[in-house]
Amino acid sequence: MSTTPITACELFKGAYRSKRRDVEVRKVREILTLLEMFDFSIDSCEKYGKLVNDLERAGTPIGDLDAIIASLALTHNEPVVTADKEHFERVSGLIVEPW
């Protein structure tokens, strides 16, 4: 299993909002040590630039952070597992699995 740096940031953001901050931060750190973390590459950055512009031209933007997640998944030929399936399905060629 793998994840993106953006997703890791979002997990830590939620953990630090928790009333049980120390416990939740520790859980996030433990989970992330079990996952492969995608690296940003020139290819994923280029894919992001094209994706954002294509979605904006189509009038269906998804936001920068989600576009980065989608670009990393596309670059690494991996699906995105998400509760926001409808949102990510706007990205052509991206495999989206419900959470």
Biopython code that builds the backbone (N, CA, C, O; Angstrom):
import numpy as np
from Bio.PDB.StructureBuilder import StructureBuilder

atoms = [
    (1, "MET", "N", (0.835, -1.175, 0.000)),
    (1, "MET", "CA", (0.000, 0.000, 0.000)),
    (1, "MET", "C", (0.882, 1.241, 0.000)),
    (1, "MET", "O", (2.011, 1.232, 0.491)),
    (2, "SER", "N", (0.330, 2.301, -0.564)),
    (2, "SER", "CA", (1.114, 3.521, -0.693)),
    (2, "SER", "C", (0.236, 4.746, -0.435)),
    (2, "SER", "O", (-0.990, 4.659, -0.365)),
    (3, "THR", "N", (0.903, 5.879, -0.297)),
    (3, "THR", "CA", (0.194, 7.140, -0.067)),
    (3, "THR", "C", (1.011, 8.282, -0.644)),
    (3, "THR", "O", (2.110, 8.085, -1.163)),
    (4, "THR", "N", (0.458, 9.465, -0.546)),
    (4, "THR", "CA", (1.145, 10.651, -1.057)),
    (4, "THR", "C", (1.562, 11.542, 0.110)),
    (4, "THR", "O", (0.988, 11.444, 1.195)),
    (5, "PRO", "N", (2.547, 12.403, -0.097)),
    (5, "PRO", "CA", (2.907, 13.357, 0.951)),
    (5, "PRO", "C", (1.726, 14.260, 1.326)),
    (5, "PRO", "O", (1.589, 14.653, 2.485)),
    (6, "ILE", "N", (0.885, 14.583, 0.362)),
    (6, "ILE", "CA", (-0.277, 15.433, 0.635)),
    (6, "ILE", "C", (-1.233, 14.726, 1.584)),
    (6, "ILE", "O", (-1.728, 15.329, 2.537)),
    (7, "THR", "N", (-1.491, 13.456, 1.327)),
    (7, "THR", "CA", (-2.374, 12.683, 2.197)),
    (7, "THR", "C", (-1.787, 12.584, 3.604)),
    (7, "THR", "O", (-2.514, 12.689, 4.592)),
    (8, "ALA", "N", (-0.491, 12.385, 3.693)),
    (8, "ALA", "CA", (0.172, 12.334, 4.999)),
    (8, "ALA", "C", (-0.008, 13.664, 5.738)),
    (8, "ALA", "O", (-0.273, 13.678, 6.940)),
    (9, "CYS", "N", (0.136, 14.768, 5.024)),
    (9, "CYS", "CA", (-0.082, 16.083, 5.638)),
    (9, "CYS", "C", (-1.513, 16.214, 6.150)),
    (9, "CYS", "O", (-1.738, 16.730, 7.245)),
    (10, "GLU", "N", (-2.474, 15.753, 5.367)),
    (10, "GLU", "CA", (-3.876, 15.833, 5.776)),
    (10, "GLU", "C", (-4.142, 14.977, 7.019)),
    (10, "GLU", "O", (-4.916, 15.371, 7.891)),
    (11, "LEU", "N", (-3.500, 13.809, 7.097)),
    (11, "LEU", "CA", (-3.657, 12.955, 8.277)),
    (11, "LEU", "C", (-3.102, 13.628, 9.529)),
    (11, "LEU", "O", (-3.729, 13.607, 10.588)),
    (12, "PHE", "N", (-1.921, 14.225, 9.393)),
    (12, "PHE", "CA", (-1.345, 14.928, 10.544)),
    (12, "PHE", "C", (-2.180, 16.144, 10.936)),
    (12, "PHE", "O", (-2.323, 16.441, 12.122)),
    (13, "LYS", "N", (-2.725, 16.841, 9.957)),
    (13, "LYS", "CA", (-3.590, 17.990, 10.240)),
    (13, "LYS", "C", (-4.763, 17.555, 11.105)),
    (13, "LYS", "O", (-5.087, 18.216, 12.091)),
    (14, "GLY", "N", (-5.401, 16.450, 10.741)),
    (14, "GLY", "CA", (-6.514, 15.921, 11.527)),
    (14, "GLY", "C", (-6.084, 15.471, 12.907)),
    (14, "GLY", "O", (-6.792, 15.699, 13.888)),
    (15, "ALA", "N", (-4.931, 14.834, 12.988)),
    (15, "ALA", "CA", (-4.433, 14.347, 14.283)),
    (15, "ALA", "C", (-4.171, 15.506, 15.238)),
    (15, "ALA", "O", (-4.485, 15.421, 16.426)),
    (16, "TYR", "N", (-3.598, 16.582, 14.723)),
    (16, "TYR", "CA", (-3.313, 17.738, 15.580)),
    (16, "TYR", "C", (-4.561, 18.518, 15.980)),
    (16, "TYR", "O", (-4.517, 19.319, 16.914)),
    (17, "ARG", "N", (-5.671, 18.293, 15.281)),
    (17, "ARG", "CA", (-6.943, 18.902, 15.656)),
    (17, "ARG", "C", (-7.654, 18.112, 16.753)),
    (17, "ARG", "O", (-8.567, 18.617, 17.407)),
    (18, "SER", "N", (-7.226, 16.879, 16.939)),
    (18, "SER", "CA", (-7.888, 15.974, 17.870)),
    (18, "SER", "C", (-7.688, 16.408, 19.327)),
    (18, "SER", "O", (-6.681, 17.021, 19.682)),
    (19, "LYS", "N", (-8.667, 16.075, 20.143)),
    (19, "LYS", "CA", (-8.532, 16.316, 21.585)),
    (19, "LYS", "C", (-7.475, 15.391, 22.177)),
    (19, "LYS", "O", (-6.868, 15.697, 23.203)),
    (20, "ARG", "N", (-7.266, 14.259, 21.517)),
    (20, "ARG", "CA", (-6.234, 13.299, 21.961)),
    (20, "ARG", "C", (-5.030, 13.399, 21.024)),
    (20, "ARG", "O", (-4.588, 12.407, 20.445)),
    (21, "ARG", "N", (-4.520, 14.600, 20.893)),
    (21, "ARG", "CA", (-3.476, 14.932, 19.930)),
    (21, "ARG", "C", (-2.304, 13.951, 19.954)),
    (21, "ARG", "O", (-1.929, 13.415, 18.911)),
    (22, "ASP", "N", (-1.729, 13.712, 21.120)),
    (22, "ASP", "CA", (-0.535, 12.853, 21.193)),
    (22, "ASP", "C", (-0.822, 11.445, 20.695)),
    (22, "ASP", "O", (-0.017, 10.862, 19.970)),
    (23, "VAL", "N", (-1.961, 10.901, 21.081)),
    (23, "VAL", "CA", (-2.337, 9.543, 20.668)),
    (23, "VAL", "C", (-2.546, 9.488, 19.157)),
    (23, "VAL", "O", (-2.048, 8.583, 18.488)),
    (24, "GLU", "N", (-3.280, 10.454, 18.628)),
    (24, "GLU", "CA", (-3.598, 10.457, 17.200)),
    (24, "GLU", "C", (-2.360, 10.713, 16.338)),
    (24, "GLU", "O", (-2.204, 10.090, 15.288)),
    (25, "VAL", "N", (-1.494, 11.605, 16.761)),
    (25, "VAL", "CA", (-0.258, 11.853, 16.015)),
    (25, "VAL", "C", (0.592, 10.587, 15.984)),
    (25, "VAL", "O", (1.165, 10.246, 14.949)),
    (26, "ARG", "N", (0.673, 9.902, 17.096)),
    (26, "ARG", "CA", (1.434, 8.649, 17.152)),
    (26, "ARG", "C", (0.830, 7.609, 16.206)),
    (26, "ARG", "O", (1.566, 6.900, 15.520)),
    (27, "LYS", "N", (-0.506, 7.509, 16.163)),
    (27, "LYS", "CA", (-1.173, 6.562, 15.265)),
    (27, "LYS", "C", (-0.860, 6.873, 13.799)),
    (27, "LYS", "O", (-0.559, 5.977, 13.010)),
    (28, "VAL", "N", (-0.937, 8.146, 13.456)),
    (28, "VAL", "CA", (-0.655, 8.541, 12.072)),
    (28, "VAL", "C", (0.776, 8.174, 11.715)),
    (28, "VAL", "O", (1.029, 7.612, 10.650)),
    (29, "ARG", "N", (1.706, 8.488, 12.596)),
    (29, "ARG", "CA", (3.110, 8.170, 12.344)),
    (29, "ARG", "C", (3.313, 6.658, 12.162)),
    (29, "ARG", "O", (4.052, 6.229, 11.276)),
    (30, "GLU", "N", (2.660, 5.868, 12.996)),
    (30, "GLU", "CA", (2.771, 4.399, 12.899)),
    (30, "GLU", "C", (2.209, 3.887, 11.578)),
    (30, "GLU", "O", (2.816, 3.033, 10.931)),
    (31, "ILE", "N", (1.055, 4.404, 11.179)),
    (31, "ILE", "CA", (0.447, 3.984, 9.916)),
    (31, "ILE", "C", (1.344, 4.347, 8.739)),
    (31, "ILE", "O", (1.547, 3.539, 7.833)),
    (32, "LEU", "N", (1.876, 5.558, 8.758)),
    (32, "LEU", "CA", (2.700, 6.012, 7.639)),
    (32, "LEU", "C", (3.999, 5.221, 7.504)),
    (32, "LEU", "O", (4.530, 5.098, 6.401)),
    (33, "THR", "N", (4.512, 4.689, 8.595)),
    (33, "THR", "CA", (5.739, 3.886, 8.489)),
    (33, "THR", "C", (5.490, 2.581, 7.748)),
    (33, "THR", "O", (6.431, 1.950, 7.266)),
    (34, "LEU", "N", (4.222, 2.170, 7.654)),
    (34, "LEU", "CA", (3.868, 0.922, 6.961)),
    (34, "LEU", "C", (3.617, 1.118, 5.469)),
    (34, "LEU", "O", (3.496, 0.147, 4.723)),
    (35, "LEU", "N", (3.541, 2.365, 5.040)),
    (35, "LEU", "CA", (3.177, 2.670, 3.660)),
    (35, "LEU", "C", (4.352, 3.196, 2.863)),
    (35, "LEU", "O", (5.247, 3.843, 3.406)),
    (36, "GLU", "N", (4.341, 2.916, 1.575)),
    (36, "GLU", "CA", (5.295, 3.542, 0.664)),
    (36, "GLU", "C", (4.808, 4.962, 0.408)),
    (36, "GLU", "O", (3.620, 5.175, 0.168)),
    (37, "MET", "N", (5.699, 5.921, 0.455)),
    (37, "MET", "CA", (5.337, 7.319, 0.204)),
    (37, "MET", "C", (5.828, 7.687, -1.195)),
    (37, "MET", "O", (7.020, 7.593, -1.488)),
    (38, "PHE", "N", (4.902, 8.105, -2.054)),
    (38, "PHE", "CA", (5.282, 8.522, -3.403)),
    (38, "PHE", "C", (6.162, 9.754, -3.348)),
    (38, "PHE", "O", (5.922, 10.665, -2.555)),
    (39, "ASP", "N", (7.182, 9.778, -4.193)),
    (39, "ASP", "CA", (8.042, 10.947, -4.334)),
    (39, "ASP", "C", (7.491, 11.839, -5.435)),
    (39, "ASP", "O", (6.919, 11.355, -6.412)),
    (40, "PHE", "N", (7.668, 13.144, -5.270)),
    (40, "PHE", "CA", (7.373, 14.055, -6.360)),
    (40, "PHE", "C", (8.466, 13.889, -7.405)),
    (40, "PHE", "O", (9.645, 13.790, -7.066)),
    (41, "SER", "N", (8.085, 13.859, -8.644)),
    (41, "SER", "CA", (9.051, 13.772, -9.735)),
    (41, "SER", "C", (8.690, 14.831, -10.766)),
    (41, "SER", "O", (7.625, 15.444, -10.694)),
    (42, "ILE", "N", (9.571, 15.036, -11.707)),
    (42, "ILE", "CA", (9.265, 15.973, -12.787)),
    (42, "ILE", "C", (8.021, 15.499, -13.528)),
    (42, "ILE", "O", (7.175, 16.313, -13.897)),
    (43, "ASP", "N", (7.900, 14.192, -13.749)),
    (43, "ASP", "CA", (6.730, 13.657, -14.448)),
    (43, "ASP", "C", (5.436, 13.950, -13.701)),
    (43, "ASP", "O", (4.444, 14.342, -14.315)),
    (44, "SER", "N", (5.433, 13.764, -12.377)),
    (44, "SER", "CA", (4.207, 14.028, -11.619)),
    (44, "SER", "C", (3.893, 15.522, -11.583)),
    (44, "SER", "O", (2.724, 15.907, -11.593)),
    (45, "CYS", "N", (4.918, 16.361, -11.540)),
    (45, "CYS", "CA", (4.695, 17.812, -11.574)),
    (45, "CYS", "C", (4.127, 18.246, -12.924)),
    (45, "CYS", "O", (3.226, 19.082, -12.986)),
    (46, "GLU", "N", (4.658, 17.677, -13.994)),
    (46, "GLU", "CA", (4.128, 17.992, -15.322)),
    (46, "GLU", "C", (2.688, 17.510, -15.460)),
    (46, "GLU", "O", (1.841, 18.215, -16.009)),
    (47, "LYS", "N", (2.413, 16.304, -14.960)),
    (47, "LYS", "CA", (1.058, 15.755, -15.001)),
    (47, "LYS", "C", (0.097, 16.667, -14.232)),
    (47, "LYS", "O", (-1.032, 16.890, -14.668)),
    (48, "TYR", "N", (0.545, 17.189, -13.097)),
    (48, "TYR", "CA", (-0.253, 18.134, -12.315)),
    (48, "TYR", "C", (-0.584, 19.382, -13.139)),
    (48, "TYR", "O", (-1.741, 19.797, -13.205)),
    (49, "GLY", "N", (0.421, 19.969, -13.758)),
    (49, "GLY", "CA", (0.196, 21.179, -14.544)),
    (49, "GLY", "C", (-0.822, 20.967, -15.646)),
    (49, "GLY", "O", (-1.704, 21.801, -15.849)),
    (50, "LYS", "N", (-0.707, 19.852, -16.362)),
    (50, "LYS", "CA", (-1.665, 19.541, -17.431)),
    (50, "LYS", "C", (-3.047, 19.281, -16.855)),
    (50, "LYS", "O", (-4.042, 19.792, -17.369)),
    (51, "LEU", "N", (-3.114, 18.491, -15.794)),
    (51, "LEU", "CA", (-4.394, 18.121, -15.192)),
    (51, "LEU", "C", (-5.166, 19.351, -14.713)),
    (51, "LEU", "O", (-6.352, 19.497, -15.006)),
    (52, "VAL", "N", (-4.498, 20.223, -13.984)),
    (52, "VAL", "CA", (-5.159, 21.421, -13.455)),
    (52, "VAL", "C", (-5.726, 22.270, -14.587)),
    (52, "VAL", "O", (-6.862, 22.736, -14.512)),
    (53, "ASN", "N", (-4.941, 22.464, -15.619)),
    (53, "ASN", "CA", (-5.408, 23.274, -16.746)),
    (53, "ASN", "C", (-6.538, 22.604, -17.511)),
    (53, "ASN", "O", (-7.490, 23.272, -17.914)),
    (54, "ASP", "N", (-6.449, 21.289, -17.719)),
    (54, "ASP", "CA", (-7.517, 20.560, -18.403)),
    (54, "ASP", "C", (-8.830, 20.649, -17.621)),
    (54, "ASP", "O", (-9.889, 20.888, -18.202)),
    (55, "LEU", "N", (-8.754, 20.455, -16.296)),
    (55, "LEU", "CA", (-9.961, 20.503, -15.478)),
    (55, "LEU", "C", (-10.548, 21.911, -15.419)),
    (55, "LEU", "O", (-11.768, 22.071, -15.447)),
    (56, "GLU", "N", (-9.698, 22.930, -15.338)),
    (56, "GLU", "CA", (-10.187, 24.308, -15.321)),
    (56, "GLU", "C", (-10.871, 24.661, -16.640)),
    (56, "GLU", "O", (-11.925, 25.298, -16.644)),
    (57, "ARG", "N", (-10.270, 24.247, -17.764)),
    (57, "ARG", "CA", (-10.876, 24.515, -19.075)),
    (57, "ARG", "C", (-12.233, 23.828, -19.206)),
    (57, "ARG", "O", (-13.145, 24.357, -19.842)),
    (58, "ALA", "N", (-12.360, 22.644, -18.601)),
    (58, "ALA", "CA", (-13.621, 21.897, -18.656)),
    (58, "ALA", "C", (-14.643, 22.419, -17.645)),
    (58, "ALA", "O", (-15.803, 22.007, -17.659)),
    (59, "GLY", "N", (-14.209, 23.327, -16.768)),
    (59, "GLY", "CA", (-15.102, 23.862, -15.745)),
    (59, "GLY", "C", (-15.359, 22.894, -14.605)),
    (59, "GLY", "O", (-16.386, 22.972, -13.931)),
    (60, "THR", "N", (-14.397, 21.955, -14.388)),
    (60, "THR", "CA", (-14.565, 20.942, -13.337)),
    (60, "THR", "C", (-13.337, 20.838, -12.433)),
    (60, "THR", "O", (-12.842, 19.735, -12.203)),
    (61, "PRO", "N", (-12.836, 21.961, -11.915)),
    (61, "PRO", "CA", (-11.631, 21.893, -11.069)),
    (61, "PRO", "C", (-11.885, 21.087, -9.800)),
    (61, "PRO", "O", (-13.014, 20.985, -9.320)),
    (62, "ILE", "N", (-10.806, 20.519, -9.273)),
    (62, "ILE", "CA", (-10.922, 19.723, -8.041)),
    (62, "ILE", "C", (-10.083, 20.288, -6.906)),
    (62, "ILE", "O", (-10.088, 19.717, -5.815)),
    (63, "GLY", "N", (-9.377, 21.368, -7.111)),
    (63, "GLY", "CA", (-8.524, 21.941, -6.069)),
    (63, "GLY", "C", (-7.103, 21.441, -6.206)),
    (63, "GLY", "O", (-6.857, 20.327, -6.668)),
    (64, "ASP", "N", (-6.181, 22.279, -5.799)),
    (64, "ASP", "CA", (-4.761, 21.968, -5.991)),
    (64, "ASP", "C", (-4.294, 20.717, -5.251)),
    (64, "ASP", "O", (-3.596, 19.886, -5.833)),
    (65, "LEU", "N", (-4.662, 20.570, -3.992)),
    (65, "LEU", "CA", (-4.159, 19.411, -3.241)),
    (65, "LEU", "C", (-4.672, 18.102, -3.820)),
    (65, "LEU", "O", (-3.913, 17.143, -3.954)),
    (66, "ASP", "N", (-5.953, 18.056, -4.164)),
    (66, "ASP", "CA", (-6.487, 16.835, -4.763)),
    (66, "ASP", "C", (-5.897, 16.590, -6.147)),
    (66, "ASP", "O", (-5.702, 15.441, -6.542)),
    (67, "ALA", "N", (-5.615, 17.651, -6.880)),
    (67, "ALA", "CA", (-4.974, 17.502, -8.185)),
    (67, "ALA", "C", (-3.561, 16.950, -8.031)),
    (67, "ALA", "O", (-3.116, 16.157, -8.861)),
    (68, "ILE", "N", (-2.859, 17.353, -6.994)),
    (68, "ILE", "CA", (-1.525, 16.799, -6.737)),
    (68, "ILE", "C", (-1.638, 15.311, -6.392)),
    (68, "ILE", "O", (-0.866, 14.495, -6.897)),
    (69, "ILE", "N", (-2.594, 14.961, -5.539)),
    (69, "ILE", "CA", (-2.799, 13.552, -5.192)),
    (69, "ILE", "C", (-3.102, 12.743, -6.451)),
    (69, "ILE", "O", (-2.522, 11.678, -6.661)),
    (70, "ALA", "N", (-4.006, 13.247, -7.284)),
    (70, "ALA", "CA", (-4.362, 12.547, -8.519)),
    (70, "ALA", "C", (-3.156, 12.407, -9.439)),
    (70, "ALA", "O", (-2.952, 11.351, -10.038)),
    (71, "SER", "N", (-2.359, 13.461, -9.556)),
    (71, "SER", "CA", (-1.175, 13.427, -10.418)),
    (71, "SER", "C", (-0.156, 12.402, -9.951)),
    (71, "SER", "O", (0.428, 11.680, -10.758)),
    (72, "LEU", "N", (0.051, 12.343, -8.650)),
    (72, "LEU", "CA", (0.980, 11.343, -8.109)),
    (72, "LEU", "C", (0.462, 9.933, -8.358)),
    (72, "LEU", "O", (1.231, 9.048, -8.732)),
    (73, "ALA", "N", (-0.840, 9.715, -8.154)),
    (73, "ALA", "CA", (-1.424, 8.390, -8.390)),
    (73, "ALA", "C", (-1.300, 8.006, -9.863)),
    (73, "ALA", "O", (-0.944, 6.870, -10.178)),
    (74, "LEU", "N", (-1.587, 8.931, -10.756)),
    (74, "LEU", "CA", (-1.460, 8.645, -12.185)),
    (74, "LEU", "C", (-0.019, 8.329, -12.574)),
    (74, "LEU", "O", (0.233, 7.399, -13.340)),
    (75, "THR", "N", (0.911, 9.096, -12.050)),
    (75, "THR", "CA", (2.327, 8.881, -12.369)),
    (75, "THR", "C", (2.800, 7.505, -11.925)),
    (75, "THR", "O", (3.605, 6.866, -12.603)),
    (76, "HIS", "N", (2.293, 7.055, -10.782)),
    (76, "HIS", "CA", (2.717, 5.769, -10.224)),
    (76, "HIS", "C", (1.765, 4.628, -10.586)),
    (76, "HIS", "O", (1.901, 3.515, -10.078)),
    (77, "ASN", "N", (0.802, 4.910, -11.467)),
    (77, "ASN", "CA", (-0.174, 3.903, -11.903)),
    (77, "ASN", "C", (-0.874, 3.234, -10.727)),
    (77, "ASN", "O", (-1.004, 2.011, -10.676)),
    (78, "GLU", "N", (-1.320, 4.051, -9.792)),
    (78, "GLU", "CA", (-2.007, 3.560, -8.600)),
    (78, "GLU", "C", (-3.407, 4.166, -8.519)),
    (78, "GLU", "O", (-3.630, 5.273, -9.009)),
    (79, "PRO", "N", (-4.345, 3.455, -7.910)),
    (79, "PRO", "CA", (-5.682, 4.025, -7.711)),
    (79, "PRO", "C", (-5.691, 5.008, -6.551)),
    (79, "PRO", "O", (-4.769, 5.041, -5.737)),
    (80, "VAL", "N", (-6.741, 5.801, -6.492)),
    (80, "VAL", "CA", (-6.988, 6.662, -5.345)),
    (80, "VAL", "C", (-8.158, 6.052, -4.581)),
    (80, "VAL", "O", (-9.221, 5.801, -5.148)),
    (81, "VAL", "N", (-7.949, 5.818, -3.301)),
    (81, "VAL", "CA", (-9.014, 5.328, -2.430)),
    (81, "VAL", "C", (-9.516, 6.541, -1.647)),
    (81, "VAL", "O", (-8.754, 7.184, -0.926)),
    (82, "THR", "N", (-10.807, 6.844, -1.798)),
    (82, "THR", "CA", (-11.311, 8.098, -1.249)),
    (82, "THR", "C", (-12.793, 8.026, -0.911)),
    (82, "THR", "O", (-13.539, 7.232, -1.485)),
    (83, "ALA", "N", (-13.200, 8.859, 0.020)),
    (83, "ALA", "CA", (-14.627, 9.020, 0.318)),
    (83, "ALA", "C", (-15.249, 10.006, -0.666)),
    (83, "ALA", "O", (-16.474, 10.109, -0.740)),
    (84, "ASP", "N", (-14.435, 10.723, -1.414)),
    (84, "ASP", "CA", (-14.899, 11.719, -2.368)),
    (84, "ASP", "C", (-14.762, 11.180, -3.792)),
    (84, "ASP", "O", (-14.126, 11.798, -4.646)),
    (85, "LYS", "N", (-15.365, 10.026, -4.027)),
    (85, "LYS", "CA", (-15.231, 9.344, -5.311)),
    (85, "LYS", "C", (-15.685, 10.213, -6.478)),
    (85, "LYS", "O", (-15.002, 10.290, -7.499)),
    (86, "GLU", "N", (-16.819, 10.857, -6.335)),
    (86, "GLU", "CA", (-17.367, 11.680, -7.414)),
    (86, "GLU", "C", (-16.402, 12.797, -7.806)),
    (86, "GLU", "O", (-16.280, 13.143, -8.981)),
    (87, "HIS", "N", (-15.731, 13.346, -6.823)),
    (87, "HIS", "CA", (-14.773, 14.434, -7.037)),
    (87, "HIS", "C", (-13.593, 13.949, -7.885)),
    (87, "HIS", "O", (-13.245, 14.589, -8.878)),
    (88, "PHE", "N", (-12.981, 12.838, -7.507)),
    (88, "PHE", "CA", (-11.800, 12.336, -8.208)),
    (88, "PHE", "C", (-12.146, 11.701, -9.554)),
    (88, "PHE", "O", (-11.275, 11.568, -10.413)),
    (89, "GLU", "N", (-13.401, 11.310, -9.747)),
    (89, "GLU", "CA", (-13.791, 10.717, -11.025)),
    (89, "GLU", "C", (-13.757, 11.731, -12.166)),
    (89, "GLU", "O", (-13.906, 11.352, -13.328)),
    (90, "ARG", "N", (-13.568, 12.982, -11.863)),
    (90, "ARG", "CA", (-13.407, 14.015, -12.892)),
    (90, "ARG", "C", (-12.070, 13.882, -13.604)),
    (90, "ARG", "O", (-11.876, 14.463, -14.672)),
    (91, "VAL", "N", (-11.142, 13.120, -13.021)),
    (91, "VAL", "CA", (-9.798, 12.992, -13.558)),
    (91, "VAL", "C", (-9.742, 11.813, -14.525)),
    (91, "VAL", "O", (-9.885, 10.657, -14.127)),
    (92, "SER", "N", (-9.536, 12.119, -15.766)),
    (92, "SER", "CA", (-9.475, 11.103, -16.814)),
    (92, "SER", "C", (-8.322, 10.123, -16.569)),
    (92, "SER", "O", (-7.192, 10.530, -16.297)),
    (93, "GLY", "N", (-8.624, 8.844, -16.667)),
    (93, "GLY", "CA", (-7.601, 7.819, -16.523)),
    (93, "GLY", "C", (-7.281, 7.417, -15.105)),
    (93, "GLY", "O", (-6.516, 6.476, -14.893)),
    (94, "LEU", "N", (-7.845, 8.104, -14.122)),
    (94, "LEU", "CA", (-7.570, 7.791, -12.716)),
    (94, "LEU", "C", (-8.542, 6.712, -12.229)),
    (94, "LEU", "O", (-9.755, 6.831, -12.403)),
    (95, "ILE", "N", (-7.999, 5.671, -11.625)),
    (95, "ILE", "CA", (-8.835, 4.629, -11.017)),
    (95, "ILE", "C", (-9.199, 5.107, -9.616)),
    (95, "ILE", "O", (-8.325, 5.428, -8.810)),
    (96, "VAL", "N", (-10.489, 5.150, -9.338)),
    (96, "VAL", "CA", (-10.979, 5.657, -8.069)),
    (96, "VAL", "C", (-11.761, 4.550, -7.374)),
    (96, "VAL", "O", (-12.681, 3.968, -7.949)),
    (97, "GLU", "N", (-11.384, 4.266, -6.134)),
    (97, "GLU", "CA", (-12.060, 3.253, -5.342)),
    (97, "GLU", "C", (-12.670, 3.913, -4.120)),
    (97, "GLU", "O", (-12.019, 4.727, -3.465)),
    (98, "PRO", "N", (-13.935, 3.566, -3.799)),
    (98, "PRO", "CA", (-14.591, 4.188, -2.646)),
    (98, "PRO", "C", (-13.987, 3.724, -1.313)),
    (98, "PRO", "O", (-13.531, 2.588, -1.190)),
    (99, "TRP", "N", (-13.992, 4.597, -0.347)),
    (99, "TRP", "CA", (-13.490, 4.312, 0.998)),
    (99, "TRP", "C", (-14.638, 4.077, 1.913)),
    (99, "TRP", "O", (-14.439, 3.819, 3.100)),
]
sb = StructureBuilder()
sb.init_structure("model")
sb.init_model(0)
sb.init_chain("A")
sb.init_seg("    ")
for serial, (resi, resn, name, xyz) in enumerate(atoms, 1):
    if name == "N":
        sb.init_residue(resn, " ", resi, " ")
    sb.init_atom(name, np.array(xyz, "f"), 0.0, 1.0, " ", f" {name:<3s}", serial, name[0])
structure = sb.get_structure()
